[in-house]
Amino acid sequence: MTKNSSNTLQIAKIIARELKVADTQVVATINLLEEGSTVPFIARYRKEATGGLDDIQLRNLSERLNYLTELGDRRTTILKSIKEQDKLTPELEKQIHATETKVELEDLYAPFKPKRRTKAAIAREAGLEPLADKLLANPSLVPTTEALAFVSNDNGITDLNAALEGARNILIERIVETPSVVGPVREKVWSSGKLASKIVKGKEKEGAKFSDYFDFDEPIHEMPSHRALALLRGQKEGVLKINLDVPHQANRPHPVVGMVMREFGIANKGRPADSWMSDTAEQAWKSKLSTSSANDSISRLKEKADTEAIRIFSRNARDLLLAAPAGARVVMGIDPGIRTGCKIAVIDGTGKLLDTDTIYPHEPRKDWQGALATLAKLSKKHNVELVSVGNGTASRETDKLVAELSSKMPELKLTRVIVSEAGASIYSASELASKEFPNLDVSIRGAVSIARRLQDPLAELVKIDPKAIGVGQYQHDVDQNALARSLDAVVEDCVNAVGVDVNMASAPLLARVSGLTPALANNIVAFRDENGPFKARTALKKVPRMGPKAFEQAAGFLKIVNGSNPLDASAVHPEAYPLVKQIAEKTGRSVQSLIGDKAFLSKLNPKDFANETFGVPTVKDVLAELEKPGRDPRPEFKTATLQDGVEEISDLKTGMKLEGTVTNVTAFGAFVDVGVHQDGLVHISQLADTFVKDPHEIVKAGDVVKVIVTDVDIPRKRIALSMKSGNAENQRSRRA
């Protein structure tokens, strides 16, 4: 450990407790991370060190490590500040060291935090703190009598009211800076508070989409992510006014005021100062604590909602990135359009652009026959197998055109697929697309992207900002830094789970490989262009700036097909090649003959080959990889069959049975594209005949499903679908 070892050990203990794993596993992982190892590398190739922690555990560990490290740095700063004020007691120092959250730490620091000149500070300067202390300590005293002694023109206190008001300000500040008050009050508001919303007068029409929240309330700690984010967006847009309070009877003391009174020993026993002290506690709530605790709880709700929304977004992004690839087949991509025409791009099995064109089958030209002729010509010329149609404007009309071509010319054997074009326009106008296709029109670049994302979704989607993939839930409302971190981690995990053909991959794809930077990825491509395909993984060491650490991290994920060493096409790391050689020698087989011989390999006992260098987990992984070297973890490619004649939302009728593709999965259900330019919602209650806690248990983005239309609201563009039985044949088949 390179940093403060005692702090790191303390952090490791906390994380180990949270993850329910051994301290040694966390310490080993922290050491690997500090040495520059990536999560995918650690998850796959350092199982002995981490005790087999998986990528999800490692991501959580990394996030918590960052948080607790920041907490430790802030703790050091706070301790230094209080010490410099000569106010650091052993008890306070112990409390500060025991904190595990930033909120708890800031609560303890609040009384010592340098602050602007407050009303309480002015009152203390005027010498009113003894008055406040006396009234708090002895409620039998008469406030006005005690205040007389503090009235003086010299200190600016000209009457009794000023003296008592100053004393009250001192006590209010003391109350709101007492951790034993602030913490419990915050928790009370969170656990018992109700968040209510009302429509802002005159915003009814403008805010129609928030109509569910025009007169709404719900316990804040029970509010699901999607409702919380919708409510907060409504407030941000000026449509909704929200309020958070703990329910209480109007003629009874507020429950939080009672908490404050108990903590400070305030009670209504009929003593002279009791009423004044009770009013002080109430004002502390109304003027300070109610606002701060509401803000804290709403921030907590937002953070909780963000976490859930980011989790869902990341899970959907993972599903799309790991969607089934169509593989090395010739694809025609069509970016549909009306006035500007449909842009066409044909790519070969490697993704190389072969041909482009533009057709105008729709308004205003309506050159349907000319469009059919062009599609037929391109299909014949390049032996097109798949037609990938973007799901934007005129997608169904364009799909109908391709369907007619297939009907008239079945010998072409075309398979048509409507794919999401989310982010295609962003890629088209990007610097990357400009470099890749400098002489190609922006709109044609979009057609290339639409074709390639069918051929290999992962390789194409890595070129686009993950936030533009279009599978989020209020993605623009959540913490953008946290979202970016999570999505980057998802992309990295997906790329490394599949592996990359180093002789085929683009620089953006290579840049997502463990240990590779964008600059190093560009160097690999440049070296490949200059020297030809890599024949062995060892040749990667000749790439400029490919140092030992980068090679160690990346090598296992970079595959070389048909190279000089058959193991280079597998996920076996070069550092484990001696282990494979040892297995071959012990079994009397050649390395080449071992590869793919599942029957033989499955009979081997990993313990027989484990040693000090390679433990049983590594031996198991190597044997599994030798059984199916270079296997792609992605599912088999399948497509949805959209119903002819159902092209607009107005074509839908209740009871219709349709097939569609899941485009997005949220906490409240799944959205399905049935080919009418508007996704339908299968509410969580309609996903299955049994209770569903998490929609992801039933479907994921990219699944091909059968649904029944249960309701159509054309004005609001809402389609309700069901996957319950009655749709008995509904067995999802995965395309992604």
C-alpha positions in Angstrom: 0.0 0.0 0.0 1.5 3.3 -1.1 -0.7 5.7 0.8 -1.3 5.9 4.6 -1.4 2.2 5.4 -3.5 2.5 8.6 -6.1 4.6 6.8 -6.2 2.1 3.9 -6.6 -0.8 6.3 -9.4 1.0 8.0 -11.1 1.7 4.7 -10.6 -2.0 3.7 -12.3 -3.2 6.9 -15.4 -1.0 6.1 -15.6 -2.2 2.5 -15.1 -5.8 3.5 -17.9 -5.5 6.0 -20.2 -3.9 3.4 -19.4 -6.5 0.7 -19.5 -9.3 3.2 -16.0 -10.5 2.2 -12.7 -11.0 3.9 -10.4 -8.0 4.7 -7.6 -9.7 2.8 -9.6 -9.8 -0.4 -10.3 -6.1 -0.2 -6.7 -5.2 0.7 -5.4 -7.3 -2.2 -7.8 -5.5 -4.6 -6.8 -2.1 -3.4 -3.2 -2.9 -3.9 -3.9 -4.1 -7.5 -5.9 -0.9 -8.2 -3.2 1.3 -6.9 -0.7 -0.6 -9.1 -2.7 0.4 -12.1 -4.7 -2.8 -12.7 -8.2 -2.4 -14.2 -11.3 -4.1 -13.0 -11.7 -6.4 -16.0 -8.1 -7.5 -15.6 -8.5 -8.1 -11.9 -11.8 -9.9 -12.3 -10.5 -12.3 -14.9 -6.8 -12.8 -14.2 -6.3 -12.1 -10.5 -8.8 -14.4 -8.9 -6.3 -16.0 -6.5 -5.4 -12.6 -5.1 -9.0 -11.3 -4.7 -10.6 -14.6 -3.7 -12.7 -14.6 -6.8 -14.4 -11.2 -6.5 -16.5 -10.7 -9.6 -16.6 -7.5 -11.8 -19.8 -6.2 -10.0 -18.2 -6.6 -6.6 -15.0 -5.0 -7.8 -16.9 -2.0 -9.3 -18.7 -1.5 -6.0 -15.4 -1.8 -4.2 -13.8 0.8 -6.4 -16.7 3.2 -6.0 -16.6 2.8 -2.2 -12.8 3.2 -2.2 -13.1 6.5 -3.9 -15.8 7.7 -1.5 -14.0 6.6 1.6 -10.7 8.0 0.4 -12.4 11.4 -0.1 -14.0 11.1 3.3 -10.6 10.4 4.8 -9.1 13.4 3.1 -12.0 15.6 4.4 -11.6 14.2 7.9 -7.9 15.2 7.9 -8.8 18.7 6.8 -11.5 19.0 9.5 -9.3 17.7 12.3 -6.6 20.2 11.3 -9.1 23.1 11.3 -10.5 22.3 14.7 -7.0 21.7 16.1 -5.9 25.1 14.9 -8.9 26.6 16.8 -7.6 24.8 19.9 -11.0 23.1 20.3 -10.2 19.5 19.5 -11.0 17.3 22.5 -10.1 13.6 22.7 -13.9 12.7 22.6 -14.5 14.9 19.5 -11.5 13.4 17.8 -12.8 9.9 18.5 -16.2 10.8 17.1 -14.7 12.3 13.9 -12.6 9.2 13.3 -15.6 6.9 13.8 -17.7 8.6 11.1 -18.4 6.6 7.9 -20.4 9.2 5.9 -19.7 12.7 4.7 -23.0 13.9 6.2 -22.1 12.7 9.7 -18.7 14.3 9.4 -20.1 17.6 8.4 -22.6 17.5 11.3 -19.7 17.2 13.7 -17.8 20.0 12.0 -20.7 22.4 11.8 -20.1 24.2 15.2 -16.4 24.8 14.3 -16.8 25.7 10.7 -15.7 29.2 9.9 -18.9 31.1 9.0 -20.1 34.5 8.1 -21.1 37.0 10.8 -24.5 35.5 11.8 -27.2 37.0 14.1 -25.9 34.6 16.8 -22.4 35.8 16.3 -23.5 39.5 16.7 -25.4 38.5 19.8 -22.3 36.8 21.3 -20.2 39.9 20.5 -22.8 41.9 22.4 -22.3 39.7 25.4 -25.6 37.9 25.4 -24.4 34.3 25.6 -24.5 34.2 29.4 -28.2 35.2 29.2 -28.9 32.3 26.8 -27.0 29.9 29.1 -28.8 31.0 32.2 -32.3 30.6 30.7 -31.5 27.2 29.2 -30.0 26.0 32.5 -32.7 27.3 34.8 -36.2 27.7 33.4 -37.4 29.0 36.8 -35.8 32.3 36.0 -38.0 35.1 34.5 -36.6 35.9 31.0 -37.5 39.7 31.2 -35.9 40.0 34.6 -32.7 38.3 33.6 -32.6 40.3 30.3 -32.6 43.7 32.2 -28.9 43.2 33.1 -27.9 42.9 29.5 -29.6 46.1 28.2 -26.9 48.7 27.5 -26.3 51.3 24.9 -22.6 50.4 25.0 -23.3 46.9 23.5 -26.1 48.0 21.2 -28.8 46.2 23.1 -31.3 49.0 23.7 -34.3 47.1 25.2 -35.4 43.8 26.6 -36.7 42.5 23.3 -33.4 43.0 21.7 -31.6 41.2 24.5 -34.0 38.2 24.5 -34.0 38.0 20.7 -30.2 37.9 20.7 -30.2 35.2 23.3 -32.7 33.2 21.2 -30.6 33.5 18.1 -27.6 32.1 20.0 -29.7 29.1 21.2 -31.2 28.5 17.8 -27.7 28.3 16.2 -26.6 26.0 19.0 -29.6 23.7 18.4 -29.1 23.5 14.6 -25.4 22.8 15.1 -25.8 20.0 17.6 -25.2 16.6 15.9 -27.4 14.8 18.4 -30.3 17.0 17.2 -29.5 17.4 13.5 -29.0 13.7 12.8 -32.2 12.4 14.4 -34.3 15.2 13.0 -33.0 14.5 9.5 -33.8 10.8 10.0 -37.3 11.6 11.3 -38.1 13.8 8.3 -36.7 11.0 6.0 -38.5 8.1 7.6 -41.8 9.9 8.4 -42.0 12.8 6.0 -44.4 13.0 3.1 -43.4 14.7 -0.1 -46.3 16.6 -1.6 -46.8 18.3 -5.0 -49.3 20.8 -6.3 -49.8 22.3 -9.7 -48.5 25.9 -10.1 -51.6 28.0 -10.9 -51.9 28.6 -14.6 -49.5 25.8 -15.6 -52.2 23.1 -16.1 -52.0 23.0 -19.9 -48.2 23.5 -20.2 -47.6 20.8 -17.6 -50.1 18.2 -18.8 -47.5 15.5 -18.8 -47.1 16.0 -15.1 -50.9 15.6 -14.5 -50.4 12.6 -12.2 -48.6 15.0 -9.8 -51.0 18.0 -9.8 -52.3 16.9 -6.3 -50.0 14.2 -5.0 -48.2 13.0 -1.9 -46.2 10.0 -0.8 -43.9 9.0 2.0 -40.5 10.2 0.8 -38.5 7.1 1.8 -40.9 4.9 -0.2 -40.9 7.0 -3.4 -39.6 5.0 -6.4 -36.9 6.4 -8.6 -39.1 7.2 -11.6 -41.7 9.1 -9.6 -39.0 11.1 -7.7 -37.3 12.2 -10.9 -40.6 13.1 -12.5 -41.6 15.1 -9.5 -38.3 16.9 -9.4 -38.3 17.6 -13.1 -41.8 19.1 -12.7 -40.5 21.4 -10.1 -37.5 22.3 -12.2 -39.7 23.2 -15.1 -41.9 25.4 -12.9 -45.0 23.3 -13.2 -45.1 21.8 -9.8 -44.6 23.2 -6.3 -43.3 20.6 -3.8 -43.3 20.5 0.0 -41.9 18.1 2.5 -43.2 17.8 6.1 -43.8 15.3 8.8 -47.6 14.7 9.1 -49.0 16.2 12.3 -52.2 17.6 13.8 -52.6 21.4 13.5 -53.5 21.9 17.1 -50.7 19.7 18.5 -47.0 20.5 18.8 -44.9 19.4 15.7 -43.2 16.1 16.5 -39.8 17.4 15.5 -40.1 20.3 17.9 -40.7 17.7 20.6 -37.5 16.0 19.6 -35.5 19.3 19.9 -37.1 20.0 23.3 -36.2 16.6 24.7 -32.6 16.8 23.6 -32.1 20.3 25.2 -34.1 19.4 28.4 -36.9 21.9 27.5 -40.4 21.1 28.9 -43.6 22.9 29.6 -44.0 22.7 33.3 -45.4 26.1 33.9 -42.0 27.7 34.9 -41.3 31.3 33.9 -38.9 30.5 31.1 -40.7 27.4 29.7 -42.9 29.2 27.2 -39.9 31.3 25.9 -37.7 28.2 25.6 -40.5 26.2 23.8 -40.9 29.1 21.4 -37.2 29.0 20.8 -37.3 25.3 19.9 -40.2 25.9 17.6 -38.4 28.8 15.8 -35.3 26.6 15.5 -37.5 24.1 13.6 -39.4 26.6 11.5 -36.6 28.9 10.6 -33.7 26.5 10.2 -34.2 22.8 10.7 -37.4 22.4 8.6 -35.6 23.8 5.6 -32.2 22.0 6.1 -33.8 18.7 6.9 -36.2 18.9 3.9 -33.3 19.8 1.6 -31.2 17.0 3.0 -34.0 14.5 2.5 -34.8 15.7 -1.0 -31.1 15.4 -1.8 -31.1 12.0 -0.3 -34.1 11.1 -2.4 -32.4 12.5 -5.5 -29.2 10.5 -4.8 -31.2 7.3 -4.3 -33.3 8.0 -7.4 -30.1 8.8 -9.4 -28.5 5.5 -8.2 -31.5 3.5 -9.3 -31.9 5.3 -12.6 -28.2 4.9 -13.4 -28.3 1.2 -12.4 -31.2 0.7 -14.8 -29.6 2.8 -17.6 -26.3 0.9 -17.2 -28.1 -2.5 -17.2 -30.0 -1.6 -20.4 -26.8 -0.3 -22.0 -25.0 -3.5 -21.1 -27.8 -5.5 -22.7 -27.7 -3.5 -25.9 -23.9 -3.6 -26.1 -24.0 -7.3 -25.7 -26.8 -7.8 -28.2 -26.4 -10.7 -30.6 -24.2 -9.7 -33.5 -25.4 -10.6 -37.0 -21.8 -11.4 -37.7 -19.7 -11.3 -40.9 -22.6 -10.8 -43.3 -23.2 -8.2 -46.0 -25.6 -5.6 -44.6 -27.5 -2.8 -46.3 -28.2 0.0 -43.8 -31.1 2.4 -44.6 -31.5 5.7 -42.7 -35.2 6.5 -43.5 -36.3 9.9 -44.5 -39.2 11.6 -46.3 -38.4 14.9 -48.0 -34.6 14.3 -48.0 -34.9 10.6 -49.1 -33.7 7.4 -47.6 -29.9 7.1 -47.3 -28.4 3.8 -48.2 -25.0 2.2 -47.2 -23.9 -1.3 -48.0 -21.0 -2.8 -45.9 -19.2 -6.1 -46.3 -18.6 -8.8 -43.7 -15.8 -6.8 -42.1 -17.8 -3.5 -41.9 -16.0 -2.0 -44.9 -18.2 0.4 -46.9 -19.0 -1.0 -50.3 -21.6 1.3 -51.8 -24.0 4.2 -51.1 -27.1 5.6 -52.7 -30.3 7.7 -51.9 -33.8 6.7 -52.8 -37.1 8.7 -52.6 -40.0 6.3 -52.2 -42.0 8.7 -50.0 -43.4 12.2 -50.2 -42.9 14.4 -52.1 -41.4 12.4 -54.9 -43.1 9.0 -54.2 -40.7 7.2 -56.5 -41.6 3.8 -55.1 -40.7 1.8 -58.2 -37.4 3.6 -58.7 -36.6 2.8 -55.0 -37.4 -0.9 -55.5 -35.1 -1.0 -58.5 -32.2 0.6 -56.7 -32.6 -1.7 -53.7 -32.7 -4.7 -56.0 -29.6 -3.6 -58.0 -27.6 -3.0 -54.8 -28.7 -6.3 -53.3 -27.7 -8.3 -56.4 -24.5 -6.5 -56.9 -23.2 -7.0 -53.3 -25.1 -10.2 -52.3 -26.8 -8.4 -49.5 -28.1 -10.8 -46.8 -29.5 -8.4 -44.2 -31.3 -5.0 -44.5 -31.0 -2.8 -41.4 -33.7 -0.1 -41.3 -33.4 2.7 -38.8 -36.4 3.2 -36.5 -36.9 6.9 -37.1 -39.3 8.8 -39.3 -40.7 6.7 -42.2 -39.1 3.5 -40.8 -42.2 1.3 -41.2 -43.0 2.7 -44.6 -39.4 1.9 -45.6 -39.6 -1.5 -44.0 -42.7 -2.1 -46.2 -40.7 -1.2 -49.3 -38.0 -3.8 -48.4 -40.8 -6.3 -47.6 -42.3 -5.8 -51.1 -38.8 -6.3 -52.6 -38.5 -9.6 -50.7 -41.9 -10.7 -51.9 -41.2 -9.9 -55.5 -37.7 -11.3 -55.5 -37.5 -14.1 -52.9 -34.3 -15.3 -54.6 -32.5 -12.4 -52.9 -33.2 -14.1 -49.5 -33.2 -10.8 -47.7 -33.8 -10.6 -43.9 -35.0 -7.2 -42.8 -34.6 -5.8 -39.3 -35.6 -2.5 -37.8 -32.9 -1.3 -35.5 -32.6 1.6 -33.1 -30.9 4.6 -34.7 -30.4 6.3 -31.3 -27.0 8.1 -31.5 -26.5 7.5 -35.2 -26.8 11.2 -36.0 -24.4 12.1 -33.2 -21.8 9.6 -34.6 -22.4 11.0 -38.1 -21.4 14.5 -37.1 -18.5 13.4 -34.8 -14.9 14.0 -35.5 -14.4 10.2 -35.5 -16.9 9.8 -38.4 -15.2 12.7 -40.2 -11.9 10.9 -40.0 -13.3 7.6 -41.0 -15.4 8.9 -43.9 -14.0 12.4 -44.8 -15.7 12.5 -48.2 -19.0 11.0 -47.2 -22.2 13.0 -46.6 -23.2 13.2 -42.9 -26.5 11.5 -43.6 -24.9 8.6 -45.4 -22.6 8.1 -42.4 -25.7 7.5 -40.4 -26.7 4.7 -42.7 -23.3 3.1 -42.3 -23.7 3.2 -38.5 -27.2 1.7 -38.8 -25.8 -1.2 -40.9 -22.8 -1.8 -38.6 -24.7 -1.8 -35.4 -26.7 -4.8 -36.7 -23.5 -6.5 -37.8 -21.7 -5.9 -34.5 -23.6 -3.7 -32.0 -20.7 -3.6 -29.5 -18.1 -2.5 -32.1 -20.3 0.3 -33.4 -21.9 1.6 -30.2 -18.6 2.2 -28.5 -18.1 5.1 -30.9 -21.1 6.9 -29.4 -21.5 8.6 -26.1 -23.3 5.9 -24.0 -25.8 8.5 -22.9 -27.0 8.8 -26.5 -27.8 5.1 -26.9 -31.4 5.9 -25.8 -32.0 3.4 -23.0 -32.2 5.7 -20.0 -34.8 6.8 -17.5 -34.6 10.6 -16.9 -30.9 10.3 -17.9 -30.5 14.1 -18.2 -31.8 14.7 -14.7 -29.4 12.4 -12.8 -25.8 13.1 -11.6 -24.0 13.3 -14.9 -20.6 12.5 -13.5 -21.9 9.4 -11.7 -23.8 8.4 -14.9 -20.7 8.8 -17.1 -18.5 6.8 -14.6 -21.1 4.0 -14.6 -21.6 3.9 -18.3 -17.9 4.0 -19.0 -17.5 1.0 -16.6 -20.2 -0.9 -18.5 -18.7 -0.3 -21.9 -15.3 -1.3 -20.5 -16.7 -4.5 -19.0 -18.6 -5.4 -22.1 -15.7 -4.9 -24.5 -13.4 -7.0 -22.3 -16.0 -9.7 -21.7 -16.3 -10.2 -25.5 -12.7 -9.5 -26.4 -11.3 -7.8 -29.4 -9.8 -9.0 -32.7 -6.8 -6.8 -32.7 -6.5 -7.0 -36.5 -10.1 -5.9 -37.1 -10.9 -3.5 -34.3 -11.2 0.3 -34.7 -9.3 2.7 -32.5 -12.5 3.6 -30.4 -13.1 -0.1 -29.7 -9.4 -0.7 -28.8 -9.5 2.3 -26.5 -12.0 0.5 -24.3 -9.7 -2.5 -23.8 -8.2 -2.9 -20.4 -4.9 -1.0 -20.1 -5.2 0.8 -23.4 -5.5 4.6 -23.7 -7.0 6.4 -26.8 -3.4 7.3 -27.8 -2.2 3.8 -27.5 -5.2 2.5 -29.4 -4.4 4.8 -32.3 -0.8 3.6 -32.2 -1.9 0.0 -32.5 -4.0 0.9 -35.6 -1.2 3.0 -37.1 1.3 0.1 -36.5 -1.1 -2.4 -38.0 -1.7 -0.2 -41.1 2.0 0.2 -41.6 3.2 -3.3 -40.9 0.2 -5.5 -41.7 -1.8 -7.7 -39.4 -0.3 -8.8 -36.1 0.8 -12.4 -36.2 1.3 -12.9 -32.5 0.4 -11.1 -29.2 4.1 -10.6 -28.5 4.3 -8.4 -31.6 2.1 -5.9 -29.7 5.1 -5.1 -27.6 6.7 -3.3 -30.6 3.8 -0.8 -30.7 5.1 2.6 -29.5 4.2 3.3 -25.9 3.1 -0.3 -25.3 4.9 -0.7 -22.0 5.0 -3.9 -19.8 2.1 -2.8 -17.7 -0.2 -1.9 -20.6 0.7 -5.2 -22.3 -0.1 -7.1 -19.1 -3.5 -5.5 -18.7 -4.5 -5.7 -22.4 -3.0 -8.9 -23.8 -5.6 -11.3 -22.6 -8.4 -9.3 -24.2 -6.7 -8.8 -27.6 -7.3 -11.8 -29.8 -5.3 -12.7 -32.9 -7.1 -15.1 -35.2 -5.1 -17.5 -37.3 -1.8 -16.3 -35.8 1.4 -18.1 -35.1 0.3 -19.3 -31.6 -3.2 -20.8 -31.4 -3.5 -19.6 -27.8 -3.4 -16.0 -29.1 -7.0 -16.4 -30.4 -8.2 -17.3 -26.9 -8.7 -15.5 -23.6 -5.8 -17.3 -22.0 -3.4 -14.7 -20.8 0.2 -14.9 -22.2 1.4 -15.2 -18.6 -0.5 -18.5 -18.4 1.0 -20.0 -21.6 3.5 -21.9 -19.5 0.6 -23.4 -17.6 -1.0 -24.7 -20.8 2.4 -26.1 -21.9 2.6 -27.9 -18.5 -0.9 -29.3 -18.9 0.1 -30.6 -22.4 3.3 -32.2 -21.2 1.6 -33.9 -18.2 -1.2 -35.3 -20.4 1.1 -36.3 -23.2 -0.7 -34.1 -25.7 0.3 -31.2 -27.9 -1.1 -27.7 -27.1 -2.9 -27.6 -30.5 -4.6 -31.0 -29.9 -5.9 -29.8 -26.5 -7.7 -26.8 -27.9 -11.4 -27.6 -28.4 -11.2 -31.2 -27.0 -14.0 -30.7 -24.5 -14.4 -34.4 -23.7 -10.8 -34.8 -22.7 -10.4 -31.4 -20.9 -13.5 -31.9 -18.8 -12.0 -35.0 -17.2 -8.9 -33.2 -16.0 -8.7 -32.2 -12.3 -7.6 -28.5 -11.9 -5.8 -29.4 -8.6 -3.4 -31.6 -10.5 -2.0 -28.6 -12.3 -2.1 -25.9 -9.6 1.2 -24.6 -8.2 2.5 -21.5 -6.4 2.3 -19.5 -9.6 -1.1 -20.7 -10.9 -3.9 -21.4 -8.4 -6.9 -23.6 -8.9 -9.1 -20.7 -10.1 -6.7 -19.8 -12.9 -6.4 -23.5 -13.9 -10.2 -23.8 -14.0 -10.4 -20.7 -16.2 -7.7 -21.9 -18.6 -9.3 -25.3 -19.0 -12.7 -23.7 -19.6 -11.1 -21.4 -22.3 -9.3 -24.3 -23.9 -12.6 -26.1 -24.3 -14.2 -23.3 -26.3 -11.4 -20.9 -27.2 -12.4 -17.4 -28.2 -16.1 -18.1 -27.6 -18.4 -15.1 -27.9 -20.5 -14.7 -24.8 -23.2 -12.9 -26.8 -26.5 -14.8 -27.7 -27.7 -16.1 -31.0 -28.9 -13.5 -33.5 -32.7 -13.3 -33.8 -35.2 -10.8 -35.2 -38.7 -9.7 -34.5 -41.4 -10.0 -37.2 -43.5 -6.8 -37.3 -47.1 -7.2 -38.5 -47.9 -5.9 -42.0 -50.5 -3.1 -42.0 -49.5 -1.9 -38.5 -47.4 1.1 -39.2 -49.0 4.0 -37.1 -50.4 4.2 -33.6 -53.9 4.6 -35.2 -53.5 1.1 -36.7 -53.4 -0.5 -33.3 -56.6 -2.1 -31.9 -57.2 -3.5 -28.4 -56.6 -7.3 -28.4 -54.1 -7.3 -31.2 -51.3 -9.8 -30.8 -48.0 -8.5 -32.0 -44.3 -9.2 -31.9 -41.8 -6.6 -31.0 -38.4 -5.8 -29.6 -37.8 -4.6 -26.0 -36.1 -1.2 -26.3 -35.9 -0.1 -22.7 -36.4 -1.6 -19.3 -37.3 0.6 -16.4 -38.3 0.1 -12.7 -41.9 0.2 -13.7 -41.9 -2.0 -16.8 -40.6 -2.5 -20.3 -41.0 -0.5 -23.5 -41.5 -2.5 -26.7 -41.2 -1.4 -30.3 -44.0 -2.9 -32.2 -43.3 -0.8 -35.3 -45.6 2.3 -35.0 -43.0 5.0 -34.2 -44.1 5.0 -30.5 -42.9 2.3 -28.1 -45.6 0.6 -26.0 -45.3 0.0 -22.3 -45.7 -3.4 -20.7 -46.3 -2.3 -17.1 -44.5 -4.3 -14.4 -47.9 -5.7 -13.4 -48.4 -7.0 -17.0 -45.0 -8.7 -17.5 -46.0 -12.1 -16.1 -48.8 -14.0 -14.4 -46.9 -14.0 -11.2 -45.6 -11.0 -9.1 -42.6 -9.3 -10.6 -40.2 -7.4 -8.3 -37.7 -6.4 -11.0 -38.6 -6.2 -14.7 -35.1 -7.3 -15.6 -36.0 -10.7 -14.2 -38.4 -11.1 -17.1 -37.0 -9.1 -20.0 -34.0 -7.1 -21.1 -33.3 -4.6 -23.9 -33.1 -6.4 -27.2 -35.4 -9.3 -26.3 -37.9 -10.3 -29.0 -41.3 -10.7 -27.3 -45.0 -11.3 -28.1 -47.5 -8.8 -26.6 -51.2 -8.1 -26.6 -52.4 -4.5 -27.0 -54.6 -3.6 -24.0 -55.1 0.1 -24.5 -54.3 2.9 -27.0 -54.4 6.6 -26.2 -53.7 8.3 -29.5 -53.8 12.0 -28.2 -51.3 11.2 -25.5 -49.3 8.8 -27.7 -49.6 6.0 -25.1 -49.8 2.3 -25.8 -50.4 -0.2 -23.1 -49.3 -3.8 -23.7 -49.4 -7.1 -21.8 -47.3 -10.2 -21.8 -49.6 -12.1 -19.5 -51.0 -15.5 -20.6 -53.9 -15.2 -22.9 -50.8 -14.5 -24.9 -49.9 -18.1 -24.0 -47.3 -18.6 -26.7 -45.3 -15.6 -25.4 -41.9 -17.0 -24.9 -39.3 -14.4 -25.3 -36.5 -15.1 -27.7 -33.4 -13.1 -27.2 -31.9 -11.0 -29.9 -29.8 -9.2 -27.3 
